Amino acid sequence: MNSASQIPLPQAILLTLQKVLSDRKGFVGLHEPRFAGREADYLMDCLDSTYVSSVGAYVDRFEAMLAEVVGVEHAVATANGTAALHVALRLAEVGRDDEVLMPALTFVGTANAVTYQGAVPHFVESDPENLGMDANALAGYLAEIAEPTGGTFRNRETGRRLAALLPVHVFGHPADMEALAEVTARYRLPIIEDAAESLGSSYKGRMTGGLGLLGAMSFNGNKVVTTGGGGAILTNDTALARAAKHLTTTAKLPHSWDFVHDQIGYNYRMPNLNAALGCAQLEQLPGFLEAKRRLAARYAEAFAGLEGVTLVAEPAYAKSNWWLNALLLDESQSELRDSILATTNDAGIMTRPVWRLLHRLPMFQACPRMSLDTTQSLESRLINLPSSAFLGEADAPS
Ligand SMILES: *Cc1c(COP(=O)(O)O)cnc(C)c1O
């Protein structure tokens, strides 16, 4: 027991945060971008080239760099992560009145993308250790509700086809992909990875984003690496990569002057200007990851003696990018969550609760779901902490 535990938990948490963040003057955001590399050079070069839109050398370069970092054959840059998820679902042949198994504990974009294909999110329980889908609970549940029908499986309660599994690496911590893959093999479900938060995280030595049939990433301003807004589809399948590029560029057939589109596509390409920013950001990824790991270690040390809370830890099988640090309140302290959020935000340190669970949002209330007791408990107890890479840079106080 340390001295901080003599005082009310919200104040003790604030003091601990202030200790870790002690040289930060003014407001500390949750996840702020860092532009300390060649961003300005590349952006000026992009302007000089006049290729600011969806064609240009930086898009190609960004895709090549990203494929290399993730260790996949192909990366197709998109306008944002939700668009990447949408096209990945379409390429996995998720369609009207299909169900997609996905966590309730995720950003709304994961479920929105499913609905863009006319499909229905089907919410799965979360694992309290890694915050991803609970493979054991899912296996038990599917044994109850899945029935075979001509090569695939359907939900016997709704009659809809079970079309795909959409795991999310929550806060950058990889879900247990091998355990989930055992379930998907049994039920013939393709895996589409929502790796929006997990650039640079690895599962048993393999980078997230390349572990399923298709993966999706986001480069929104709050992610580890940003292009302003942006995303990418990742795959090792050359035909799928080609189709991804085609669909995201209005399904236009290559021609030097004519406009022939062979299906309904999307204007989902990442502009060259954003890709220029992304190239400079990706060059700094190793440094960002190092700094974020250092910050996580500082939090772990500072919160170690505080009763009533634990920090969400890196799963034993994984190396996390530590996108967002998170405190988990003991169940006995969960009623203090909002007061902790208020105390820290009032003091200029941004913390936030986890997303409102998706099955509680009006548009997803009627979606099928399994028992979500653990997910609901997690929602009531998780608090995200400031996690910007620069907060963990070497010259910061320890
Ligand atoms: C950020 C995010 C997305 C969506 O990415 P955008 O680029 O904002 O469209 C999807 N899923 C998860 C889990 C995310 O965190």
Ligand as a Chemical Component Dictionary entry (heavy atoms), coordinates in Angstrom:
data_LIG
# 
_chem_comp.id                   LIG 
_chem_comp.type                 NON-POLYMER 
_chem_comp.pdbx_formal_charge   0 
_chem_comp.three_letter_code    LIG 
# 
loop_
_chem_comp_atom.comp_id 
_chem_comp_atom.atom_id 
_chem_comp_atom.alt_atom_id 
_chem_comp_atom.type_symbol 
_chem_comp_atom.charge 
_chem_comp_atom.model_Cartn_x 
_chem_comp_atom.model_Cartn_y 
_chem_comp_atom.model_Cartn_z 
_chem_comp_atom.pdbx_ordinal 
LIG C1 C1 C 0 -10.272 3.913  -35.920 1  
LIG C2 C2 C 0 -10.993 2.621  -36.038 2  
LIG C3 C3 C 0 -11.738 2.250  -37.172 3  
LIG C4 C4 C 0 -12.098 3.163  -38.296 4  
LIG O1 O1 O 0 -11.112 3.891  -38.851 5  
LIG P1 P1 P 0 -11.434 5.326  -39.522 6  
LIG O2 O2 O 0 -10.155 5.599  -40.230 7  
LIG O3 O3 O 0 -11.735 6.266  -38.430 8  
LIG O4 O4 O 0 -12.564 5.121  -40.466 9  
LIG C5 C5 C 0 -12.288 0.989  -37.217 10 
LIG N1 N1 N 0 -12.147 0.131  -36.220 11 
LIG C6 C6 C 0 -11.467 0.436  -35.108 12 
LIG C7 C7 C 0 -11.343 -0.589 -34.033 13 
LIG C8 C8 C 0 -10.881 1.702  -34.968 14 
LIG O5 O5 O 0 -10.238 2.022  -33.839 15 
# 
loop_
_chem_comp_bond.comp_id 
_chem_comp_bond.atom_id_1 
_chem_comp_bond.atom_id_2 
_chem_comp_bond.value_order 
_chem_comp_bond.pdbx_ordinal 
LIG C1 C2 SING 1  
LIG C2 C3 SING 2  
LIG C2 C8 DOUB 3  
LIG C3 C4 SING 4  
LIG C3 C5 DOUB 5  
LIG C4 O1 SING 6  
LIG O1 P1 SING 7  
LIG P1 O2 DOUB 8  
LIG P1 O3 SING 9  
LIG P1 O4 SING 10 
LIG C5 N1 SING 11 
LIG N1 C6 DOUB 12 
LIG C6 C7 SING 13 
LIG C6 C8 SING 14 
LIG C8 O5 SING 15 
# 
